């Protein structure tokens, strides 16, 4: 079976950065803070699980920062560990 030229092209998954320049170009700090509860809830499912990178549209650096922020917020009892 011959493949068309369109099918042979590799289609990548493109997502724009979810947190572009949150505090300015020269600021080197966390992408997201554990105190931003409403923002963190956008990246949790209804069962309080973290969304995947592909579903959330984040890159690896942002996903690691989100993971740390959610862990800190759960430890401080700002977010639940589960939805039950």
Gaussian input, Z-matrix of N, CA and C with variables (Angstrom, degrees):
# hf/3-21g

backbone

0 1
 N
 C     1     B1
 C     2     B2     1     A1
 N     3     B3     2     A2     1     D1
 C     4     B4     3     A3     2     D2
 C     5     B5     4     A4     3     D3
 N     6     B6     5     A5     4     D4
 C     7     B7     6     A6     5     D5
 C     8     B8     7     A7     6     D6
 N     9     B9     8     A8     7     D7
 C    10    B10     9     A9     8     D8
 C    11    B11    10    A10     9     D9
 N    12    B12    11    A11    10    D10
 C    13    B13    12    A12    11    D11
 C    14    B14    13    A13    12    D12
 N    15    B15    14    A14    13    D13
 C    16    B16    15    A15    14    D14
 C    17    B17    16    A16    15    D15
 N    18    B18    17    A17    16    D16
 C    19    B19    18    A18    17    D17
 C    20    B20    19    A19    18    D18
 N    21    B21    20    A20    19    D19
 C    22    B22    21    A21    20    D20
 C    23    B23    22    A22    21    D21
 N    24    B24    23    A23    22    D22
 C    25    B25    24    A24    23    D23
 C    26    B26    25    A25    24    D24
 N    27    B27    26    A26    25    D25
 C    28    B28    27    A27    26    D26
 C    29    B29    28    A28    27    D27
 N    30    B30    29    A29    28    D28
 C    31    B31    30    A30    29    D29
 C    32    B32    31    A31    30    D30
 N    33    B33    32    A32    31    D31
 C    34    B34    33    A33    32    D32
 C    35    B35    34    A34    33    D33
 N    36    B36    35    A35    34    D34
 C    37    B37    36    A36    35    D35
 C    38    B38    37    A37    36    D36
 N    39    B39    38    A38    37    D37
 C    40    B40    39    A39    38    D38
 C    41    B41    40    A40    39    D39
 N    42    B42    41    A41    40    D40
 C    43    B43    42    A42    41    D41
 C    44    B44    43    A43    42    D42
 N    45    B45    44    A44    43    D43
 C    46    B46    45    A45    44    D44
 C    47    B47    46    A46    45    D45
 N    48    B48    47    A47    46    D46
 C    49    B49    48    A48    47    D47
 C    50    B50    49    A49    48    D48
 N    51    B51    50    A50    49    D49
 C    52    B52    51    A51    50    D50
 C    53    B53    52    A52    51    D51
 N    54    B54    53    A53    52    D52
 C    55    B55    54    A54    53    D53
 C    56    B56    55    A55    54    D54
 N    57    B57    56    A56    55    D55
 C    58    B58    57    A57    56    D56
 C    59    B59    58    A58    57    D57
 N    60    B60    59    A59    58    D58
 C    61    B61    60    A60    59    D59
 C    62    B62    61    A61    60    D60
 N    63    B63    62    A62    61    D61
 C    64    B64    63    A63    62    D62
 C    65    B65    64    A64    63    D63
 N    66    B66    65    A65    64    D64
 C    67    B67    66    A66    65    D65
 C    68    B68    67    A67    66    D66
 N    69    B69    68    A68    67    D67
 C    70    B70    69    A69    68    D68
 C    71    B71    70    A70    69    D69
 N    72    B72    71    A71    70    D70
 C    73    B73    72    A72    71    D71
 C    74    B74    73    A73    72    D72
 N    75    B75    74    A74    73    D73
 C    76    B76    75    A75    74    D74
 C    77    B77    76    A76    75    D75
 N    78    B78    77    A77    76    D76
 C    79    B79    78    A78    77    D77
 C    80    B80    79    A79    78    D78
 N    81    B81    80    A80    79    D79
 C    82    B82    81    A81    80    D80
 C    83    B83    82    A82    81    D81
 N    84    B84    83    A83    82    D82
 C    85    B85    84    A84    83    D83
 C    86    B86    85    A85    84    D84
 N    87    B87    86    A86    85    D85
 C    88    B88    87    A87    86    D86
 C    89    B89    88    A88    87    D87
 N    90    B90    89    A89    88    D88
 C    91    B91    90    A90    89    D89
 C    92    B92    91    A91    90    D90
 N    93    B93    92    A92    91    D91
 C    94    B94    93    A93    92    D92
 C    95    B95    94    A94    93    D93
 N    96    B96    95    A95    94    D94
 C    97    B97    96    A96    95    D95
 C    98    B98    97    A97    96    D96
 N    99    B99    98    A98    97    D97
 C   100   B100    99    A99    98    D98
 C   101   B101   100   A100    99    D99
 N   102   B102   101   A101   100   D100
 C   103   B103   102   A102   101   D101
 C   104   B104   103   A103   102   D102
 N   105   B105   104   A104   103   D103
 C   106   B106   105   A105   104   D104
 C   107   B107   106   A106   105   D105
 N   108   B108   107   A107   106   D106
 C   109   B109   108   A108   107   D107
 C   110   B110   109   A109   108   D108
 N   111   B111   110   A110   109   D109
 C   112   B112   111   A111   110   D110
 C   113   B113   112   A112   111   D111
 N   114   B114   113   A113   112   D112
 C   115   B115   114   A114   113   D113
 C   116   B116   115   A115   114   D114
 N   117   B117   116   A116   115   D115
 C   118   B118   117   A117   116   D116
 C   119   B119   118   A118   117   D117
 N   120   B120   119   A119   118   D118
 C   121   B121   120   A120   119   D119
 C   122   B122   121   A121   120   D120
 N   123   B123   122   A122   121   D121
 C   124   B124   123   A123   122   D122
 C   125   B125   124   A124   123   D123
 N   126   B126   125   A125   124   D124
 C   127   B127   126   A126   125   D125
 C   128   B128   127   A127   126   D126
 N   129   B129   128   A128   127   D127
 C   130   B130   129   A129   128   D128
 C   131   B131   130   A130   129   D129
 N   132   B132   131   A131   130   D130
 C   133   B133   132   A132   131   D131
 C   134   B134   133   A133   132   D132
 N   135   B135   134   A134   133   D133
 C   136   B136   135   A135   134   D134
 C   137   B137   136   A136   135   D135
 N   138   B138   137   A137   136   D136
 C   139   B139   138   A138   137   D137
 C   140   B140   139   A139   138   D138
 N   141   B141   140   A140   139   D139
 C   142   B142   141   A141   140   D140
 C   143   B143   142   A142   141   D141
 N   144   B144   143   A143   142   D142
 C   145   B145   144   A144   143   D143
 C   146   B146   145   A145   144   D144
 N   147   B147   146   A146   145   D145
 C   148   B148   147   A147   146   D146
 C   149   B149   148   A148   147   D147
 N   150   B150   149   A149   148   D148
 C   151   B151   150   A150   149   D149
 C   152   B152   151   A151   150   D150
 N   153   B153   152   A152   151   D151
 C   154   B154   153   A153   152   D152
 C   155   B155   154   A154   153   D153
 N   156   B156   155   A155   154   D154
 C   157   B157   156   A156   155   D155
 C   158   B158   157   A157   156   D156
 N   159   B159   158   A158   157   D157
 C   160   B160   159   A159   158   D158
 C   161   B161   160   A160   159   D159
 N   162   B162   161   A161   160   D160
 C   163   B163   162   A162   161   D161
 C   164   B164   163   A163   162   D162
 N   165   B165   164   A164   163   D163
 C   166   B166   165   A165   164   D164
 C   167   B167   166   A166   165   D165
 N   168   B168   167   A167   166   D166
 C   169   B169   168   A168   167   D167
 C   170   B170   169   A169   168   D168
 N   171   B171   170   A170   169   D169
 C   172   B172   171   A171   170   D170
 C   173   B173   172   A172   171   D171
 N   174   B174   173   A173   172   D172
 C   175   B175   174   A174   173   D173
 C   176   B176   175   A175   174   D174
 N   177   B177   176   A176   175   D175
 C   178   B178   177   A177   176   D176
 C   179   B179   178   A178   177   D177
 N   180   B180   179   A179   178   D178
 C   181   B181   180   A180   179   D179
 C   182   B182   181   A181   180   D180
 N   183   B183   182   A182   181   D181
 C   184   B184   183   A183   182   D182
 C   185   B185   184   A184   183   D183
 N   186   B186   185   A185   184   D184
 C   187   B187   186   A186   185   D185
 C   188   B188   187   A187   186   D186
 N   189   B189   188   A188   187   D187
 C   190   B190   189   A189   188   D188
 C   191   B191   190   A190   189   D189
 N   192   B192   191   A191   190   D190
 C   193   B193   192   A192   191   D191
 C   194   B194   193   A193   192   D192
 N   195   B195   194   A194   193   D193
 C   196   B196   195   A195   194   D194
 C   197   B197   196   A196   195   D195
 N   198   B198   197   A197   196   D196
 C   199   B199   198   A198   197   D197
 C   200   B200   199   A199   198   D198
 N   201   B201   200   A200   199   D199
 C   202   B202   201   A201   200   D200
 C   203   B203   202   A202   201   D201
 N   204   B204   203   A203   202   D202
 C   205   B205   204   A204   203   D203
 C   206   B206   205   A205   204   D204
 N   207   B207   206   A206   205   D205
 C   208   B208   207   A207   206   D206
 C   209   B209   208   A208   207   D207
 N   210   B210   209   A209   208   D208
 C   211   B211   210   A210   209   D209
 C   212   B212   211   A211   210   D210
 N   213   B213   212   A212   211   D211
 C   214   B214   213   A213   212   D212
 C   215   B215   214   A214   213   D213
 N   216   B216   215   A215   214   D214
 C   217   B217   216   A216   215   D215
 C   218   B218   217   A217   216   D216
 N   219   B219   218   A218   217   D217
 C   220   B220   219   A219   218   D218
 C   221   B221   220   A220   219   D219
 N   222   B222   221   A221   220   D220
 C   223   B223   222   A222   221   D221
 C   224   B224   223   A223   222   D222
 N   225   B225   224   A224   223   D223
 C   226   B226   225   A225   224   D224
 C   227   B227   226   A226   225   D225
 N   228   B228   227   A227   226   D226
 C   229   B229   228   A228   227   D227
 C   230   B230   229   A229   228   D228
 N   231   B231   230   A230   229   D229
 C   232   B232   231   A231   230   D230
 C   233   B233   232   A232   231   D231
 N   234   B234   233   A233   232   D232
 C   235   B235   234   A234   233   D233
 C   236   B236   235   A235   234   D234
 N   237   B237   236   A236   235   D235
 C   238   B238   237   A237   236   D236
 C   239   B239   238   A238   237   D237
 N   240   B240   239   A239   238   D238
 C   241   B241   240   A240   239   D239
 C   242   B242   241   A241   240   D240
 N   243   B243   242   A242   241   D241
 C   244   B244   243   A243   242   D242
 C   245   B245   244   A244   243   D243
 N   246   B246   245   A245   244   D244
 C   247   B247   246   A246   245   D245
 C   248   B248   247   A247   246   D246
 N   249   B249   248   A248   247   D247
 C   250   B250   249   A249   248   D248
 C   251   B251   250   A250   249   D249

   B1=1.4331
   B2=1.5237
   B3=1.2785
   B4=1.4642
   B5=1.5210
   B6=1.3276
   B7=1.4608
   B8=1.5261
   B9=1.2774
   B10=1.4594
   B11=1.5205
   B12=1.3033
   B13=1.4616
   B14=1.5271
   B15=1.3556
   B16=1.4618
   B17=1.5255
   B18=1.3342
   B19=1.4549
   B20=1.5229
   B21=1.3189
   B22=1.4494
   B23=1.5259
   B24=1.3311
   B25=1.4579
   B26=1.5178
   B27=1.3007
   B28=1.4538
   B29=1.5180
   B30=1.2851
   B31=1.4565
   B32=1.5241
   B33=1.3017
   B34=1.4577
   B35=1.5135
   B36=1.2906
   B37=1.4637
   B38=1.5136
   B39=1.3272
   B40=1.4553
   B41=1.5131
   B42=1.3149
   B43=1.4613
   B44=1.5148
   B45=1.2925
   B46=1.4591
   B47=1.5210
   B48=1.2895
   B49=1.4565
   B50=1.5240
   B51=1.3170
   B52=1.4630
   B53=1.5193
   B54=1.3282
   B55=1.4577
   B56=1.5232
   B57=1.3235
   B58=1.4627
   B59=1.5224
   B60=1.3235
   B61=1.4719
   B62=1.5269
   B63=1.3014
   B64=1.4617
   B65=1.5157
   B66=1.3304
   B67=1.4510
   B68=1.5321
   B69=1.3087
   B70=1.4575
   B71=1.5146
   B72=1.3056
   B73=1.4572
   B74=1.5255
   B75=1.3457
   B76=1.4597
   B77=1.5293
   B78=1.3183
   B79=1.4643
   B80=1.5115
   B81=1.3209
   B82=1.4552
   B83=1.5204
   B84=1.2852
   B85=1.4523
   B86=1.5135
   B87=1.3161
   B88=1.4607
   B89=1.5220
   B90=1.3113
   B91=1.4597
   B92=1.5146
   B93=1.3142
   B94=1.4585
   B95=1.5202
   B96=1.3231
   B97=1.4585
   B98=1.5226
   B99=1.3130
   B100=1.4597
   B101=1.5263
   B102=1.3184
   B103=1.4666
   B104=1.5282
   B105=1.3139
   B106=1.4647
   B107=1.5304
   B108=1.3147
   B109=1.4614
   B110=1.5231
   B111=1.3299
   B112=1.4626
   B113=1.5321
   B114=1.3067
   B115=1.4593
   B116=1.5263
   B117=1.3153
   B118=1.4615
   B119=1.5201
   B120=1.3089
   B121=1.4669
   B122=1.5179
   B123=1.3187
   B124=1.4638
   B125=1.5175
   B126=1.3242
   B127=1.4562
   B128=1.5211
   B129=1.3291
   B130=1.4611
   B131=1.5224
   B132=1.3142
   B133=1.4581
   B134=1.5238
   B135=1.3338
   B136=1.4619
   B137=1.5209
   B138=1.3258
   B139=1.4652
   B140=1.5266
   B141=1.3382
   B142=1.4741
   B143=1.5213
   B144=1.3202
   B145=1.4613
   B146=1.5180
   B147=1.3329
   B148=1.4604
   B149=1.5253
   B150=1.3315
   B151=1.4600
   B152=1.5237
   B153=1.3126
   B154=1.4565
   B155=1.5198
   B156=1.3084
   B157=1.4733
   B158=1.5103
   B159=1.3020
   B160=1.4664
   B161=1.5233
   B162=1.3045
   B163=1.4657
   B164=1.5189
   B165=1.3298
   B166=1.4619
   B167=1.5210
   B168=1.3181
   B169=1.4562
   B170=1.5135
   B171=1.3146
   B172=1.4571
   B173=1.5226
   B174=1.3309
   B175=1.4675
   B176=1.5270
   B177=1.3196
   B178=1.4685
   B179=1.5245
   B180=1.3251
   B181=1.4650
   B182=1.5303
   B183=1.3192
   B184=1.4581
   B185=1.5224
   B186=1.3359
   B187=1.4586
   B188=1.5285
   B189=1.3307
   B190=1.4709
   B191=1.5182
   B192=1.3293
   B193=1.4622
   B194=1.5194
   B195=1.3268
   B196=1.4586
   B197=1.5218
   B198=1.3297
   B199=1.4612
   B200=1.5234
   B201=1.3298
   B202=1.4646
   B203=1.5244
   B204=1.3256
   B205=1.4602
   B206=1.5219
   B207=1.3338
   B208=1.4693
   B209=1.5190
   B210=1.3349
   B211=1.4676
   B212=1.5226
   B213=1.3351
   B214=1.4656
   B215=1.5186
   B216=1.3236
   B217=1.4664
   B218=1.5281
   B219=1.3138
   B220=1.4667
   B221=1.5208
   B222=1.3124
   B223=1.4613
   B224=1.5271
   B225=1.3375
   B226=1.4649
   B227=1.5270
   B228=1.3400
   B229=1.4620
   B230=1.5281
   B231=1.3277
   B232=1.4568
   B233=1.5276
   B234=1.3365
   B235=1.4635
   B236=1.5138
   B237=1.3377
   B238=1.4712
   B239=1.5343
   B240=1.3144
   B241=1.4597
   B242=1.5144
   B243=1.3315
   B244=1.4613
   B245=1.5187
   B246=1.3293
   B247=1.4600
   B248=1.5188
   B249=1.3042
   B250=1.4811
   B251=1.4995
   A1=108.81
   A2=116.81
   A3=121.25
   A4=110.02
   A5=115.56
   A6=120.13
   A7=109.33
   A8=115.34
   A9=119.59
   A10=109.20
   A11=115.49
   A12=119.09
   A13=111.50
   A14=117.50
   A15=120.64
   A16=111.41
   A17=116.63
   A18=120.43
   A19=111.80
   A20=116.70
   A21=119.53
   A22=112.69
   A23=116.35
   A24=118.76
   A25=109.57
   A26=114.72
   A27=119.86
   A28=109.01
   A29=116.46
   A30=120.81
   A31=108.87
   A32=115.59
   A33=120.70
   A34=111.20
   A35=115.47
   A36=121.99
   A37=107.97
   A38=117.44
   A39=121.21
   A40=110.23
   A41=116.37
   A42=121.16
   A43=108.16
   A44=115.95
   A45=120.44
   A46=108.50
   A47=116.98
   A48=121.23
   A49=110.19
   A50=117.01
   A51=120.95
   A52=111.89
   A53=117.74
   A54=122.28
   A55=110.61
   A56=119.63
   A57=119.27
   A58=111.68
   A59=116.15
   A60=123.21
   A61=112.62
   A62=116.26
   A63=119.85
   A64=112.79
   A65=118.02
   A66=120.19
   A67=112.48
   A68=117.94
   A69=120.66
   A70=111.33
   A71=116.15
   A72=121.21
   A73=113.28
   A74=118.17
   A75=121.01
   A76=113.19
   A77=118.71
   A78=121.10
   A79=110.67
   A80=116.87
   A81=122.19
   A82=108.48
   A83=117.52
   A84=121.03
   A85=110.94
   A86=117.36
   A87=119.08
   A88=111.54
   A89=115.33
   A90=120.91
   A91=109.66
   A92=116.48
   A93=122.31
   A94=108.12
   A95=116.46
   A96=121.85
   A97=109.70
   A98=117.85
   A99=121.12
   A100=112.39
   A101=117.44
   A102=120.81
   A103=113.03
   A104=117.88
   A105=122.14
   A106=109.52
   A107=116.06
   A108=122.35
   A109=111.95
   A110=117.82
   A111=120.07
   A112=111.05
   A113=117.16
   A114=120.54
   A115=110.73
   A116=117.00
   A117=120.48
   A118=111.59
   A119=117.76
   A120=120.58
   A121=112.16
   A122=117.20
   A123=120.13
   A124=111.73
   A125=117.48
   A126=121.69
   A127=112.30
   A128=117.34
   A129=122.40
   A130=109.16
   A131=116.59
   A132=120.84
   A133=108.78
   A134=116.52
   A135=119.89
   A136=112.13
   A137=116.85
   A138=120.11
   A139=111.56
   A140=117.11
   A141=124.66
   A142=113.66
   A143=116.91
   A144=121.31
   A145=108.87
   A146=115.90
   A147=120.33
   A148=109.69
   A149=116.14
   A150=120.18
   A151=109.40
   A152=115.91
   A153=120.32
   A154=109.82
   A155=115.90
   A156=120.41
   A157=111.05
   A158=117.00
   A159=120.84
   A160=110.57
   A161=116.95
   A162=120.88
   A163=111.66
   A164=117.07
   A165=121.05
   A166=112.32
   A167=117.20
   A168=121.15
   A169=113.41
   A170=117.17
   A171=121.45
   A172=109.87
   A173=115.73
   A174=118.86
   A175=108.03
   A176=117.08
   A177=119.61
   A178=112.24
   A179=117.35
   A180=120.06
   A181=110.92
   A182=116.53
   A183=120.71
   A184=111.04
   A185=117.13
   A186=120.38
   A187=111.07
   A188=117.12
   A189=120.14
   A190=110.93
   A191=116.98
   A192=120.70
   A193=110.78
   A194=117.38
   A195=121.07
   A196=111.12
   A197=115.54
   A198=119.95
   A199=111.09
   A200=116.52
   A201=120.77
   A202=111.08
   A203=117.58
   A204=121.41
   A205=111.20
   A206=117.14
   A207=120.36
   A208=110.23
   A209=117.22
   A210=120.15
   A211=111.17
   A212=116.35
   A213=120.06
   A214=111.10
   A215=117.32
   A216=120.82
   A217=110.92
   A218=117.79
   A219=120.45
   A220=110.60
   A221=117.30
   A222=121.17
   A223=110.70
   A224=117.28
   A225=122.04
   A226=111.69
   A227=118.17
   A228=124.96
   A229=112.39
   A230=116.91
   A231=120.61
   A232=111.10
   A233=116.56
   A234=123.18
   A235=108.38
   A236=117.31
   A237=119.32
   A238=111.69
   A239=116.14
   A240=120.70
   A241=110.81
   A242=116.75
   A243=121.79
   A244=108.75
   A245=115.21
   A246=119.44
   A247=113.33
   A248=117.27
   A249=120.82
   A250=110.89
   D1=125.53
   D2=-178.50
   D3=-83.56
   D4=137.75
   D5=179.44
   D6=-93.60
   D7=143.10
   D8=175.92
   D9=-76.12
   D10=160.12
   D11=-179.71
   D12=-66.57
   D13=-29.94
   D14=178.78
   D15=-69.18
   D16=-36.23
   D17=-178.49
   D18=-72.99
   D19=-27.41
   D20=-176.45
   D21=-77.31
   D22=-17.17
   D23=178.34
   D24=-72.75
   D25=137.38
   D26=179.78
   D27=-82.20
   D28=124.69
   D29=-179.96
   D30=-97.51
   D31=115.98
   D32=179.59
   D33=-89.13
   D34=161.72
   D35=178.44
   D36=-96.30
   D37=111.53
   D38=-176.86
   D39=-104.92
   D40=129.91
   D41=172.81
   D42=-132.14
   D43=139.71
   D44=174.83
   D45=-76.52
   D46=155.53
   D47=179.61
   D48=-63.71
   D49=132.34
   D50=-177.66
   D51=-78.93
   D52=-21.92
   D53=-177.42
   D54=-128.41
   D55=65.07
   D56=-177.21
   D57=-77.61
   D58=121.89
   D59=174.34
   D60=46.42
   D61=59.91
   D62=-175.71
   D63=-65.07
   D64=-33.46
   D65=-176.86
   D66=-124.94
   D67=13.67
   D68=-179.76
   D69=113.23
   D70=165.20
   D71=-176.07
   D72=-70.62
   D73=-34.64
   D74=-173.77
   D75=-91.39
   D76=-5.37
   D77=-176.03
   D78=-81.61
   D79=125.67
   D80=178.97
   D81=-113.61
   D82=99.55
   D83=-178.62
   D84=-159.34
   D85=-165.98
   D86=-178.81
   D87=-67.34
   D88=144.64
   D89=178.52
   D90=-70.24
   D91=-38.17
   D92=-178.71
   D93=-139.34
   D94=147.80
   D95=-178.05
   D96=-106.94
   D97=151.99
   D98=-177.54
   D99=-69.09
   D100=-15.93
   D101=-179.25
   D102=-83.39
   D103=-8.57
   D104=178.79
   D105=-87.49
   D106=76.01
   D107=-171.72
   D108=-66.16
   D109=-43.12
   D110=-178.37
   D111=-63.45
   D112=-37.20
   D113=177.12
   D114=-67.57
   D115=-42.74
   D116=-179.33
   D117=-64.88
   D118=-34.98
   D119=-179.33
   D120=-66.74
   D121=-24.11
   D122=177.13
   D123=-67.59
   D124=-21.78
   D125=-177.96
   D126=-104.00
   D127=13.07
   D128=175.75
   D129=-111.38
   D130=147.37
   D131=175.46
   D132=-80.87
   D133=179.29
   D134=179.86
   D135=-66.92
   D136=-22.27
   D137=177.33
   D138=-95.21
   D139=17.66
   D140=176.51
   D141=65.27
   D142=29.53
   D143=174.13
   D144=-97.84
   D145=153.05
   D146=176.60
   D147=-70.73
   D148=139.32
   D149=174.81
   D150=-73.34
   D151=155.31
   D152=176.54
   D153=-72.29
   D154=162.85
   D155=179.49
   D156=-61.35
   D157=-40.72
   D158=-177.80
   D159=-66.45
   D160=-42.30
   D161=-178.77
   D162=-72.75
   D163=-37.97
   D164=-178.36
   D165=-79.71
   D166=-23.83
   D167=179.75
   D168=78.32
   D169=34.30
   D170=-179.19
   D171=-111.13
   D172=158.97
   D173=173.44
   D174=-91.44
   D175=-179.48
   D176=-173.44
   D177=-66.52
   D178=-38.50
   D179=179.49
   D180=-64.28
   D181=-43.44
   D182=179.09
   D183=-66.77
   D184=-38.68
   D185=-179.63
   D186=-65.66
   D187=-38.94
   D188=177.48
   D189=-65.60
   D190=-40.39
   D191=178.02
   D192=-65.69
   D193=-39.70
   D194=177.39
   D195=-64.07
   D196=-41.83
   D197=-179.82
   D198=-60.97
   D199=-45.79
   D200=178.59
   D201=-63.90
   D202=-41.76
   D203=-178.94
   D204=-65.77
   D205=-40.29
   D206=178.54
   D207=-66.68
   D208=-40.62
   D209=177.89
   D210=-61.47
   D211=-44.22
   D212=179.32
   D213=-65.61
   D214=-41.70
   D215=-179.72
   D216=-66.01
   D217=-36.61
   D218=176.99
   D219=-67.93
   D220=-40.25
   D221=178.88
   D222=-63.69
   D223=-37.87
   D224=179.93
   D225=-83.39
   D226=4.72
   D227=178.71
   D228=64.57
   D229=30.27
   D230=174.84
   D231=-90.07
   D232=-25.58
   D233=175.82
   D234=-126.22
   D235=148.29
   D236=177.93
   D237=-78.66
   D238=153.99
   D239=173.90
   D240=-76.74
   D241=-32.41
   D242=176.83
   D243=-143.66
   D244=166.96
   D245=-176.71
   D246=-85.94
   D247=-7.69
   D248=-177.58
   D249=-82.38

